[in-house]
Amino acid sequence: MNTITIIILFTMLFSEEKYKEPNYTLINEIDNIEIRQYDEYIVARTSISLENNKSDNNMFRTLASYIFGGNDNNEKIPMTAPVTSFIDKNEQNMIFYILGEKNIEDLPTPDNRNVKLEKFNLNKCAVINFSWLANKERINKYKKDLEDFIKKNNYEAVSPFMLNRYDPPWTLPFLRRNEIIVKIKWYDKK
């Protein structure tokens, strides 16, 4: 391995920024699945038709432009993690969490009309973590694991299954942190 390769790898491993994340309370952990309780947060959301095959890149750029100053105040808003994406009806959705703000009115208005500011309440969720790349096969595998867990434990999924990605694209695959998350309710086993 040459010196340049070693420097690049070292930089990738040790220069990661730590972004703020939504707080949650861990209610229970069963095997590799967590039950969490989240508060309500403000998010910036954008949506795109499922027919657009470049949706993740387009949506990320749209949201990033808002937090990097694409708003009526030219104000930069701190980047947070995770970036959450999900399919609802015929749309692919992506959200950025805006932490530390309680009122939408306190935030600058997006320049892009495709960015919507709204309240987002996950409440109680079932979550499964995985590393490496979040490709379609891996997403489907972990979603199936979570669906099996929900059925086995007498829970009900009450939202779309969502993908949380925590790391920048240059993060080495084995160091990446991803989650499949879904809002749930449960019933007493009587």
C-alpha positions in Angstrom: 0.0 0.0 0.0 1.4 3.4 -0.9 1.6 6.4 1.3 -1.2 8.3 -0.4 -3.6 5.3 0.1 -2.7 5.1 3.8 -3.3 8.8 4.3 -6.7 8.6 2.5 -7.8 5.6 4.6 -6.6 7.3 7.8 -8.5 10.5 7.0 -11.6 8.5 6.2 -11.5 6.6 9.5 -10.6 9.4 11.8 -12.0 12.7 10.4 -15.7 11.8 10.7 -17.8 14.7 12.0 -20.2 13.7 14.8 -23.7 15.1 13.9 -26.4 15.7 16.5 -29.1 13.0 16.5 -32.7 12.9 17.7 -33.0 11.8 21.3 -34.9 8.7 22.2 -35.6 6.5 25.2 -34.7 2.8 24.9 -37.8 0.9 26.1 -36.6 -2.6 25.4 -34.0 -4.6 23.5 -34.7 -8.0 22.2 -32.0 -9.8 20.3 -30.8 -7.2 17.8 -34.0 -5.1 17.7 -34.8 -2.1 19.9 -38.1 -0.6 21.0 -37.6 3.2 21.3 -39.7 6.2 22.3 -39.0 9.4 20.4 -40.1 13.0 20.9 -41.7 15.1 18.2 -39.2 17.0 16.0 -39.3 19.5 13.2 -38.1 18.1 9.9 -37.4 19.4 6.4 -39.0 17.0 4.0 -39.0 16.7 0.3 -40.8 14.1 -1.9 -40.5 12.9 -5.5 -42.5 10.6 -7.7 -41.4 6.9 -7.5 -41.0 7.0 -11.3 -37.9 9.3 -10.9 -35.0 6.8 -10.8 -32.5 9.4 -9.3 -34.7 10.3 -6.3 -32.1 9.8 -3.5 -29.6 12.2 -5.0 -32.1 14.7 -6.1 -33.9 14.8 -2.7 -30.6 15.0 -0.8 -29.5 17.9 -2.9 -32.8 19.7 -2.4 -32.7 19.3 1.4 -29.0 20.1 1.6 -29.5 23.4 -0.3 -32.0 24.5 2.4 -29.7 23.8 5.3 -26.7 25.3 3.6 -28.4 28.6 3.1 -31.1 28.2 0.5 -33.7 30.0 2.5 -35.0 33.6 2.9 -32.4 34.4 5.5 -29.4 32.8 3.7 -29.0 31.0 7.1 -27.0 27.8 7.6 -28.8 25.2 9.7 -26.7 22.5 11.4 -26.5 19.1 9.6 -27.9 16.3 11.7 -28.1 12.5 11.4 -29.8 10.4 10.3 -31.1 11.2 6.9 -34.4 9.3 6.8 -36.1 8.0 3.6 -39.3 6.1 3.1 -42.0 5.4 0.5 -45.5 6.6 1.2 -48.2 6.1 -1.4 -46.6 6.8 -4.8 -43.8 9.0 -3.4 -40.3 8.6 -2.2 -39.7 10.9 0.8 -36.6 12.1 2.5 -36.3 14.1 5.7 -33.6 16.0 7.6 -34.1 16.5 11.3 -33.9 20.1 12.5 -32.9 19.8 16.2 -33.1 22.4 18.8 -36.1 24.2 17.3 -39.6 23.9 18.7 -41.5 26.1 16.3 -41.6 26.0 12.6 -42.2 29.7 12.5 -38.7 30.3 14.0 -37.1 28.7 11.0 -36.2 30.5 7.7 -38.5 29.8 4.8 -37.1 27.5 2.1 -36.2 29.0 -1.2 -37.3 25.7 -2.9 -41.0 25.1 -2.8 -40.3 21.3 -2.7 -38.9 21.6 0.8 -41.6 21.4 3.5 -41.1 22.1 7.1 -43.3 20.1 9.4 -43.6 18.3 12.7 -42.6 14.7 12.7 -43.5 12.4 15.6 -42.1 8.8 15.6 -43.4 8.0 19.0 -42.8 4.3 19.7 -40.7 2.5 17.1 -39.1 -0.9 16.4 -35.6 -0.5 15.1 -33.1 -2.9 13.6 -29.4 -1.8 13.0 -27.1 -2.9 10.2 -23.8 -1.9 8.7 -22.3 -2.0 5.3 -24.2 -0.6 2.3 -27.9 0.1 2.4 -28.7 -1.6 -0.9 -32.1 -2.9 -1.9 -31.3 -6.5 -0.9 -30.0 -5.6 2.5 -32.9 -3.2 3.1 -35.4 -5.9 2.2 -33.6 -8.5 4.4 -33.6 -6.3 7.5 -37.2 -5.1 6.8 -38.3 -8.8 6.7 -36.5 -9.4 10.0 -38.3 -6.5 11.6 -41.7 -7.6 10.1 -41.2 -11.1 11.6 -40.3 -9.6 15.0 -43.4 -7.3 14.9 -45.7 -10.2 14.1 -44.1 -12.6 16.7 -44.3 -10.0 19.5 -47.9 -8.9 18.9 -47.1 -5.4 17.6 -48.6 -3.5 14.7 -46.6 -1.4 12.2 -48.5 1.9 11.9 -46.2 3.8 9.5 -44.1 3.0 6.4 -40.9 1.2 7.1 -38.1 3.9 7.0 -34.4 3.8 6.3 -32.1 5.8 8.5 -28.6 6.5 7.1 -26.1 8.1 9.6 -22.9 8.4 7.6 -21.4 10.4 4.8 -20.9 8.6 1.5 -17.1 8.3 1.9 -17.5 6.2 5.1 -16.0 2.8 4.6 -18.9 0.3 4.2 -18.1 -1.8 7.3 -18.2 1.3 9.4 -21.5 2.6 8.2 -24.5 2.8 10.5 -28.0 2.2 9.0 -31.4 1.3 10.5 -34.8 0.2 9.4 -37.3 1.9 11.7 -41.1 1.7 11.9 -43.7 3.2 14.2 -45.6 0.6 16.2 -48.4 0.0 18.7 -48.8 -3.1 20.7 -51.5 -5.1 22.3 -51.6 -6.9 25.6 -51.1 -10.6 25.2 -54.1 -11.9 27.2 
